[in-house]
Structures are given as structure tokens and as C-alpha cells.
Amino acid sequence: MSEPFRPYEKLVEISIFGKKFQVPERNSLLRCFQFISPETIPYGRFCWNQDCQYCRVTCQLPDDDEPREMLSCKFIVMPAMEITEMSQELKWCLRSKLPSDAPVSK
């Protein structure tokens, strides 16, 4: 079985609804969610190629003034990024790792 993650040398810190996580650098945000919850993300209805739109998140990047919406299957993780909203599908897959009052993207 091949490794699902791109090669990485270190973990970087991101925040999801205020909770801090260490994830592998140089990987898509969706792969980082899989790193956080390897037992549930593979069961989500994700296409991994931007067709389904089930991996949509809103995040605040360190150097941006405004939050931006993006597909986590296409965005490479950045240190100190803050996820502020996510799709219902992602929230369901990450439910054991997130606060119960985590907001959901519309």
C-alpha cells in the first residue's frame, strides 16, 4: 500500500474552529484532515479532484485581511491557517476531533 501523503519533513500547526492541530507540510488540506482523522475521512464522499465540492472550507490565512473560501482537496496547507467554516460532510467526518458547536458552511 502506498503512503497517501506527499513527502514532508515537518509538521505545521493549523487551527480548526480554534483547536490546534499538527499536520504534514506540503500536503493538501484534505490530506491533512485525513492525517488528523485517518479512520473517518476515507469514508467521506470526497472525489479528491474538485468535482464534488464536499470539501469546501472557509479559512483565514496569516497574511490575508479577509477569510477565503476554498476546496481543501486543492489547497496546500499553510502554517498558522485558521479554518473557520467547513462543509457538513467534512464536519461529519471530523466530528470526533471538533468542538460540538463548530459552524458549518452553507
C-alpha positions, 0 to 999 in steps of 0.5 A: 500500500502506498503512503497517501501523503506527499513527502514532508519533513515537518509538521505545521500547526493549523487551527480548526474552529480554534483547536490546534492541530499538527499536520504534514507540510506540503500536503493538501488540506484534505490530506491533512484532515485525513492525517488528523482523522485517518479512520473517518475521512476515507469514508467521506464522499470526497472525489479528491479532484474538485468535482464534488465540492464536499470539501469546501472550507472557509479559512483565514490565512496569516497574511490575508485581511479577509477569510477565503473560501476554498476546496481543501482537496486543492489547497496546500496547507499553510502554517498558522491557517485558521479554518473557520467554516467547513462543509457538513460532510467534512464536519461529519467526518471530523466530528470526533476531533471538533468542538460540538458547536463548530459552524458549518458552511452553507 
